[in-house]
Amino acid sequence: MSDHDHGNGASDLEVRSRALESLLYEKGLLTPAAVDALISTFEEDLGPMNGARVVARAWVDPDYKRRLLEDGAAAIAELGYGGLQSEHLVAVENTPTVHNVVCCSLCSCYPWPVLGLPPRWYKEPAYRSRIVIEPRAVLAEFGLELDEDVEVRVWDSSSEIRYLVLPQRPEGTEGMSEDELAPLVTRDAMIGVTKALSPVAA
Amino acid sequence: MAGVEAMPRSNGELVFEEPWQARAFGVAVGLVEEQGLDWEEFRRRLIDEIGAWEHEHGTGSGDAYSYYERWLAALERLVLERGLVTAAELEEEILHVAAEDDHGHDH
């Protein structure tokens, strides 16, 4: 269906979306307050800064890291994050010999409570199809070159499981606090297409 | 309508590219929660819509891909197939909203 403008610039898609929303309110199936609250949550409260706290905690606290790897949902709940289909959150740990990367080959499944909404490229057909077929090539395009002896594991989110990559702690971060470490943990590192930032800026 | 620079961002990127996408997102997640549906009811329809687009365009064609257009189509299918709204009701409301716009009315 083409998406042309109406008189005031509203597209076909916008008109369809507004119409459906109005109808659901009229029928009492949904309230504006519920929708507004959700949008607000996603625009303000949810984002990679949450996941960065989780990772920073895991880097400084080995017991927390163990709990995170054993039961991701329970561990992120300790920091106040959860809900929104994160009941089966699995954290996968990067090591010197294993590099993990996450996708949703069929749609866009993503660990919302700790990363917010996915970037556009994560949802595009090219990433979703290529990452499972040729992960090293895709990672190289993100600037990540891995040695041949590093195993690459691609995690394809299922209907229930959401994945969070626990990146390796960068060199030169000894003695840094969680607050100092969190800014080094990028969204892309928690998806697995890059590594965490080095404390020494390039 | 607010300028693009005023829209919420995460990681420096827009959380939603256009306001209607935020609404469509909120309606889908909200409806599933309010109606006590399984998220899978929406997700499997989203997968179908995405699959249909890819079947027609391929995954490497570079054709313009509108994720939220797929999302909206899945949401429409969900409400229609679950009998929450009828096709006639939806069509009528679409015409009503479009007519309001064309006449410049506020609602």
HADDOCK unambig.tbl for C-alpha pairs under 7 A between the chains (distance, minus, plus):
assign (segid A and resid 6 and name CA) (segid B and resid 102 and name CA) 6.50 0.50 0.50
assign (segid A and resid 7 and name CA) (segid B and resid 101 and name CA) 6.39 0.50 0.50
assign (segid A and resid 7 and name CA) (segid B and resid 102 and name CA) 4.86 0.50 0.50
assign (segid A and resid 8 and name CA) (segid B and resid 101 and name CA) 6.24 0.50 0.50
assign (segid A and resid 8 and name CA) (segid B and resid 102 and name CA) 6.74 0.50 0.50
assign (segid A and resid 13 and name CA) (segid B and resid 69 and name CA) 6.98 0.50 0.50
assign (segid A and resid 14 and name CA) (segid B and resid 20 and name CA) 5.41 0.50 0.50
assign (segid A and resid 15 and name CA) (segid B and resid 94 and name CA) 6.38 0.50 0.50
assign (segid A and resid 15 and name CA) (segid B and resid 97 and name CA) 6.36 0.50 0.50
assign (segid A and resid 15 and name CA) (segid B and resid 98 and name CA) 6.24 0.50 0.50
assign (segid A and resid 16 and name CA) (segid B and resid 94 and name CA) 5.82 0.50 0.50
assign (segid A and resid 17 and name CA) (segid B and resid 20 and name CA) 6.69 0.50 0.50
assign (segid A and resid 17 and name CA) (segid B and resid 24 and name CA) 6.02 0.50 0.50
assign (segid A and resid 17 and name CA) (segid B and resid 72 and name CA) 6.89 0.50 0.50
assign (segid A and resid 19 and name CA) (segid B and resid 93 and name CA) 5.35 0.50 0.50
assign (segid A and resid 19 and name CA) (segid B and resid 94 and name CA) 5.08 0.50 0.50
assign (segid A and resid 19 and name CA) (segid B and resid 97 and name CA) 6.12 0.50 0.50
assign (segid A and resid 20 and name CA) (segid B and resid 90 and name CA) 6.56 0.50 0.50
assign (segid A and resid 21 and name CA) (segid B and resid 27 and name CA) 6.67 0.50 0.50
assign (segid A and resid 30 and name CA) (segid B and resid 31 and name CA) 6.02 0.50 0.50
assign (segid A and resid 30 and name CA) (segid B and resid 34 and name CA) 6.43 0.50 0.50
assign (segid A and resid 34 and name CA) (segid B and resid 30 and name CA) 6.19 0.50 0.50
assign (segid A and resid 35 and name CA) (segid B and resid 26 and name CA) 4.86 0.50 0.50
assign (segid A and resid 35 and name CA) (segid B and resid 27 and name CA) 5.79 0.50 0.50
assign (segid A and resid 35 and name CA) (segid B and resid 30 and name CA) 5.74 0.50 0.50
assign (segid A and resid 38 and name CA) (segid B and resid 26 and name CA) 5.70 0.50 0.50
assign (segid A and resid 39 and name CA) (segid B and resid 22 and name CA) 6.38 0.50 0.50
assign (segid A and resid 39 and name CA) (segid B and resid 26 and name CA) 5.58 0.50 0.50
assign (segid A and resid 43 and name CA) (segid B and resid 8 and name CA) 5.98 0.50 0.50
assign (segid A and resid 43 and name CA) (segid B and resid 15 and name CA) 6.56 0.50 0.50
assign (segid A and resid 47 and name CA) (segid B and resid 10 and name CA) 6.54 0.50 0.50
assign (segid A and resid 106 and name CA) (segid B and resid 47 and name CA) 5.75 0.50 0.50
assign (segid A and resid 107 and name CA) (segid B and resid 46 and name CA) 6.91 0.50 0.50
assign (segid A and resid 107 and name CA) (segid B and resid 47 and name CA) 5.51 0.50 0.50
assign (segid A and resid 107 and name CA) (segid B and resid 50 and name CA) 6.85 0.50 0.50
assign (segid A and resid 117 and name CA) (segid B and resid 15 and name CA) 6.88 0.50 0.50
assign (segid A and resid 125 and name CA) (segid B and resid 59 and name CA) 4.89 0.50 0.50
assign (segid A and resid 126 and name CA) (segid B and resid 59 and name CA) 5.43 0.50 0.50
assign (segid A and resid 126 and name CA) (segid B and resid 60 and name CA) 5.64 0.50 0.50
assign (segid A and resid 129 and name CA) (segid B and resid 59 and name CA) 6.95 0.50 0.50
assign (segid A and resid 159 and name CA) (segid B and resid 40 and name CA) 6.76 0.50 0.50
